[in-house]
Amino acid sequence: MFCAVAPEAIGEHAELLVAADSLAEADIVDGRLRGQLTERILPLGRLL
């Protein structure tokens, strides 16, 4: 999935997603966010 977040802002946004219980874990590699969706968000993944 793509979004218009500047590479230098990805870390801050990842922290917000973890704090909001949208991501269970997050890792940034080569400017790309990789993470595990939380149980409450998984059903929404089918809509993508």
N, C-alpha and C positions, 0 to 999 in steps of 0.2 A: 504494500500500500504506500502511496506517496502523499506527502503533505508539504506545505510551504513553510517549514520551520528552518531557520538558518542553522547550519551545522553547529555553530557555537552556542546555540540555545537549546539543543537537544537534551543535554543533561538536566537543565532546569525543568523542562517539560516532562522528562522521565520521572523526576522526583515528584512532581505534582500528580502524575498518573498513579504512582505507587501510593502516595499519601491519600488519594481519593479512592483507593482500593479497586482500581481498574486493572493494574498490573500487580502480580504477585512478586515478580522480580524483574529487574531490568539491567541490561548490559549494553554499552555502546562500543561498537567495534568498527573502525574505519568510517566513522561518521554515520553509522546506521544503528538504530535502536532495535534491540532484540529483547523480547521479554515473554513472560508467561501470563496470559490473561487469568484473572481471578474467576472463581466459580460463578459469581453473580454476573459476569460479563460474557462468559462463554456462550449463552444462548443468543446474544446479539451478533456473534461471529457468523452465524448462519445467514444473516441479513446482508453481509458484505459480498 
